[in-house]
Amino acid sequence: MTDEPSDPAPNDPAPNDPVLVRRALVARLAALGQRIGYALFAVAVVVFFVGFFAGFTTAVVTVIVACLAVGSVALAPAIVASYAVKAAEREDRELGR
């Protein structure tokens, strides 16, 4: 075994193609945005139930609304970008690229 990095996958037509590099970056950012958005929605749900059983104080309501607002801001564009990346990859496959 050598310590040199392995060659790119043989099925990868152009590992240095700027379009593919940008698409991979957008896919990573979209995945991150989805994780953040869904995590904030989960926090909002948990805090909602805490407030439901313990009482809705101003702080609890503020946390719920803030999590829902920031989660929506993170999640909406991430979902759109994710679908865009998938559509571009599907088009590339259909055109044989």
C-alpha positions in Angstrom: 0.0 0.0 0.0 1.2 3.5 -0.8 0.5 6.7 1.0 -0.5 8.5 -2.2 -4.2 9.5 -2.6 -6.2 7.2 -4.8 -7.2 8.2 -8.3 -10.7 9.6 -8.9 -13.4 7.0 -9.6 -13.3 5.7 -13.2 -16.9 6.6 -13.7 -16.3 10.2 -12.8 -15.9 11.9 -16.2 -14.4 15.2 -15.1 -13.5 15.5 -11.4 -12.3 19.1 -12.0 -15.3 20.3 -13.9 -16.3 23.6 -12.4 -20.0 22.9 -12.9 -19.8 19.6 -11.0 -17.7 21.1 -8.3 -20.3 23.9 -7.8 -23.1 21.4 -7.9 -21.4 19.4 -5.1 -21.0 22.5 -3.1 -24.6 23.4 -3.5 -25.6 19.8 -2.6 -23.5 20.0 0.6 -24.9 23.4 1.6 -28.5 22.2 0.9 -27.9 19.1 3.1 -26.6 21.3 5.9 -29.5 23.7 5.5 -32.0 20.8 5.7 -30.3 19.4 8.8 -30.4 22.8 10.5 -34.0 23.5 9.5 -35.3 20.2 10.6 -33.4 20.3 13.8 -34.8 23.7 14.6 -38.3 22.4 13.9 -37.7 19.5 16.2 -36.5 21.9 18.9 -39.7 23.9 18.4 -41.9 20.8 18.8 -40.0 19.7 22.0 -40.3 23.2 23.5 -43.9 23.4 22.5 -44.7 20.2 24.5 -42.6 21.5 27.4 -44.7 24.7 27.3 -47.9 22.7 27.0 -47.3 20.7 30.1 -45.3 23.3 32.2 -47.0 26.5 31.0 -46.4 28.9 28.1 -44.2 31.6 29.4 -43.0 34.5 27.2 -39.6 32.8 26.9 -41.1 29.5 25.8 -43.2 31.2 23.1 -40.2 33.2 21.9 -38.1 30.1 21.6 -40.8 28.3 19.6 -41.4 31.2 17.2 -37.7 31.9 16.8 -37.0 28.2 16.0 -39.9 28.1 13.5 -38.8 31.3 11.8 -35.1 30.5 11.5 -35.9 26.9 10.6 -38.1 28.1 7.8 -35.5 30.5 6.5 -32.9 27.7 6.5 -35.1 24.9 5.2 -37.1 26.5 2.3 -34.1 27.4 0.1 -32.3 24.2 1.1 -35.2 22.1 -0.2 -35.4 24.0 -3.4 -31.6 23.7 -3.9 -31.7 20.0 -3.2 -34.4 19.4 -5.8 -32.4 21.6 -8.3 -29.3 19.5 -7.8 -31.2 16.2 -8.2 -32.9 17.5 -11.4 -29.5 18.6 -12.8 -28.0 15.2 -12.0 -31.0 13.4 -13.6 -30.7 15.6 -16.7 -27.0 14.8 -17.0 -27.8 11.0 -16.7 -30.5 11.2 -19.4 -28.2 13.1 -21.8 -25.4 10.6 -21.1 -23.0 13.1 -19.5 
